[in-house]
Protein backbone atom coordinates (compact mmCIF):
# COMPACT_ATOMS: atom_id res chain seq x y z
CA UNK A 1 0.00 0.00 0.00
CA UNK A 2 0.87 3.65 -0.45
CA UNK A 3 -0.39 6.42 1.82
CA UNK A 4 -2.70 8.90 0.03
CA UNK A 5 -3.95 12.34 1.10
CA UNK A 6 -6.67 14.18 -0.85
CA UNK A 7 -7.39 17.90 -0.80
CA UNK A 8 -9.41 20.49 -2.72
CA UNK A 9 -12.98 19.56 -1.85
CA UNK A 10 -15.59 22.13 -0.94
CA UNK A 11 -19.04 23.56 -1.61
CA UNK A 12 -19.80 24.95 -5.06
CA UNK A 13 -22.89 25.95 -7.03
CA UNK A 14 -24.04 23.88 -9.98
CA UNK A 15 -22.00 24.79 -13.03
CA UNK A 16 -18.94 25.65 -10.98
CA UNK A 17 -15.53 24.01 -10.84
CA UNK A 18 -13.18 22.40 -8.34
CA UNK A 19 -9.77 20.77 -8.60
CA UNK A 20 -8.87 17.89 -6.34
CA UNK A 21 -5.28 16.97 -5.57
CA UNK A 22 -3.71 13.82 -4.21
CA UNK A 23 -0.20 13.58 -2.81
CA UNK A 24 1.00 10.01 -2.22
CA UNK A 25 3.76 9.28 0.23
CA UNK A 26 7.00 7.60 -0.68
CA UNK A 27 9.36 8.03 -3.60
CA UNK A 28 7.88 5.48 -6.02
CA UNK A 29 4.83 7.48 -7.14
CA UNK A 30 5.67 7.09 -10.82
CA UNK A 31 5.29 3.30 -10.54
CA UNK A 32 1.60 3.53 -9.62
CA UNK A 33 -1.52 3.91 -11.66
CA UNK A 34 -3.77 6.45 -9.93
CA UNK A 35 -7.50 6.98 -9.81
CA UNK A 36 -10.49 8.64 -8.23
CA UNK A 37 -13.64 7.06 -6.80
CA UNK A 38 -16.64 8.65 -5.12
CA UNK A 39 -19.26 7.60 -2.57
CA UNK A 40 -22.59 9.04 -1.41
CA UNK A 41 -24.76 7.71 1.44
CA UNK A 42 -27.44 6.57 -1.01
CA UNK A 43 -25.23 5.04 -3.69
CA UNK A 44 -22.57 2.38 -4.13
CA UNK A 45 -18.93 3.33 -4.54
CA UNK A 46 -18.48 4.64 -8.07
CA UNK A 47 -15.45 4.73 -10.34
CA UNK A 48 -14.71 8.25 -11.59
CA UNK A 49 -11.39 8.28 -13.45
CA UNK A 50 -7.97 6.63 -13.65
CA UNK A 51 -4.58 7.30 -15.22
CA UNK A 52 -1.68 4.98 -16.02
CA UNK A 53 1.75 5.27 -14.41
CA UNK A 54 3.13 7.11 -17.42
CA UNK A 55 0.03 9.24 -17.98
CA UNK A 56 -0.53 8.01 -21.53
CA UNK A 57 -3.76 6.15 -20.77
CA UNK A 58 -6.83 7.59 -19.03
CA UNK A 59 -10.25 6.13 -18.23
CA UNK A 60 -13.47 7.92 -17.26
CA UNK A 61 -16.92 7.09 -16.03
CA UNK A 62 -19.35 8.02 -18.79
CA UNK A 63 -21.17 10.36 -16.42
CA UNK A 64 -18.13 12.66 -16.14
CA UNK A 65 -16.66 12.48 -19.64
CA UNK A 66 -16.20 15.95 -21.08
CA UNK A 67 -16.47 17.55 -17.63
CA UNK A 68 -13.71 15.95 -15.53
CA UNK A 69 -10.04 15.57 -16.40
CA UNK A 70 -7.50 13.42 -14.55
CA UNK A 71 -3.83 14.29 -14.84
CA UNK A 72 -0.56 13.70 -13.04
CA UNK A 73 2.82 15.32 -12.57
CA UNK A 74 5.19 12.59 -11.49
CA UNK A 75 8.00 15.06 -10.83
CA UNK A 76 5.73 16.77 -8.27
CA UNK A 77 4.38 13.50 -6.87
CA UNK A 78 0.80 14.68 -7.43
CA UNK A 79 -2.35 13.55 -9.25
CA UNK A 80 -5.26 15.91 -10.02
CA UNK A 81 -8.94 15.73 -10.84
CA UNK A 82 -10.20 18.88 -12.54
CA UNK A 83 -14.00 19.00 -12.25
CA UNK A 84 -15.90 21.46 -14.44
CA UNK A 85 -19.63 22.08 -14.94
CA UNK A 86 -20.40 20.36 -11.66
CA UNK A 87 -23.88 18.96 -11.09
CA UNK A 88 -25.75 18.24 -7.85
CA UNK A 89 -25.42 14.51 -8.57
CA UNK A 90 -21.63 14.93 -8.36
CA UNK A 91 -22.00 15.52 -4.62
CA UNK A 92 -19.97 12.82 -2.86
CA UNK A 93 -16.88 12.01 -0.87
CA UNK A 94 -14.07 11.68 -3.41
CA UNK A 95 -11.26 9.20 -2.76
CA UNK A 96 -7.79 9.07 -4.25
CA UNK A 97 -6.74 5.51 -5.10
CA UNK A 98 -3.58 3.77 -6.30
CA UNK A 99 -2.42 0.41 -7.59
CA UNK A 100 0.53 -0.98 -9.50
CA UNK A 101 -1.89 -2.02 -12.27
CA UNK A 102 -4.30 0.27 -14.07
CA UNK A 103 -6.70 -2.62 -14.59
CA UNK A 104 -7.13 -2.91 -10.82
CA UNK A 105 -8.47 0.65 -10.70
CA UNK A 106 -10.71 0.18 -13.71
CA UNK A 107 -12.15 -2.98 -12.19
CA UNK A 108 -12.90 -1.25 -8.88
CA UNK A 109 -10.22 -2.94 -6.78
CA UNK A 110 -7.42 -0.47 -6.07
CA UNK A 111 -4.80 -1.53 -3.55
CA UNK A 112 -4.68 1.78 -1.68
CA UNK A 113 -7.34 4.33 -0.64
CA UNK A 114 -7.09 7.82 0.75
CA UNK A 115 -9.32 9.21 3.50
CA UNK A 116 -11.54 11.18 1.13
CA UNK A 117 -12.50 14.81 0.58
CA UNK A 118 -16.09 16.10 0.51
CA UNK A 119 -17.47 17.72 -2.64
CA UNK A 120 -20.91 19.33 -2.33
CA UNK A 121 -22.70 20.86 -5.32
CA UNK A 122 -25.76 22.99 -4.59
CA UNK A 123 -28.63 23.37 -7.04
Secondary structure by P-SEA (a helix, b strand, c coil): cbbbbbcbbbbbccccbbbbbbbbcccccccbbbbbbbbcccccccccccccccccbbbbcccccccbbbbbcccccbbbbbbcccccccccbbbbbbcccaaaaaaccccccccbbbbbbcc
